[in-house]
Amino acid sequence: MDGSGIDPFLQDVLTGLARDQKTVPSRWLYDARGSRLFDDITELDEYYPTRTELTILNEQAAAIAEAIGPDAVIVEYGAGSLLKVRILLDALERPKAFVPVDISSEHLKGAADELKSVYGDLDVYPVAADFMDTNLGSNLPSGGGRRAGFFPGSTMGNLLDKDIDSFLRTTREDLGDGACFIIGLDQPKSPDILVPAYDDAKGVTADFNLNLLRRINRELGGNFDLDSFEHEARWNSADSRIEMHLRSLKAQSVEVAGRTFKFEEGETIHTENSRKIALDRFAEMAESAGWELTRKWTDAKGLFAVVLLEA
Ligand code: AVJ
């Protein structure tokens, strides 16, 4: 529940299921079980993004650290895997401070404690907030060298154009003049690689997607029959994105919080967009928000890119 007394999950589900194309925002995929399933996804043979980004970060750590410069203040948005920022911290010259911004304060505390124990000289200032509506302002430590944002994992690809624009503008303002921003972006490629990455042979991604219905049943008093929906990963080439859907295997009615929603056979709930934003396109988006894309690092096959924006 938020301050208004309306559970935002319930509100999103009731509004989303009433639309022509039924839709539930992808952020609700990540309850405890969903987060565990996502971790399992990152280990799958077919799911190349995580391991490819880690390879780029490891191979290019010295170049990235040099581009950022000494005494940096690192601000990680949606601080998930400490694994990634530690690659940077290990390569940076005297990193001054680390500011993990994450919606889960529990997660943050663990992250902060662990980093403090490994990097004695590093100041860690956790901020418990949704990275999308964060105005860090006075929460950022003053002093130190350059401020460097860090947003790995291609999470940018889950955002709509307007949200990318406002996020890049807010971060530009927060991080200030002279700042830079390191961002991981999955790249457009053949659907022969993309579709299996989101529809793996072991069915882990299917489980991850269907878990949304399990969560609605448990938290919102829904009565979805998980056996009468199936996972679908669709490449939408016009919008350069993988879409996840849950497809109803038959005509049926489902109740959520006392409301009835009708499904036709084959009708879907759209549960995620994972956009693959080409670098020239992203450079334009960055520029209109006050950043310049100045460096890019990719793997040998060009599957994934890590870019540097400068203010
Ligand atoms: C964590 C949002 C980057 O879009 O690749 C993985 C989530 N969804 N498999 C992605 C996801 C299905 C992932 N992100």
Boltz pocket constraint, residues with backbone or C-beta under 6 A from the ligand:
constraints:
  - pocket:
      binder: B
      contacts: [[A, 41], [A, 49], [A, 153], [A, 154], [A, 155], [A, 157], [A, 158], [A, 197], [A, 198], [A, 205], [A, 272], [A, 273], [A, 274]]
      max_distance: 6.0
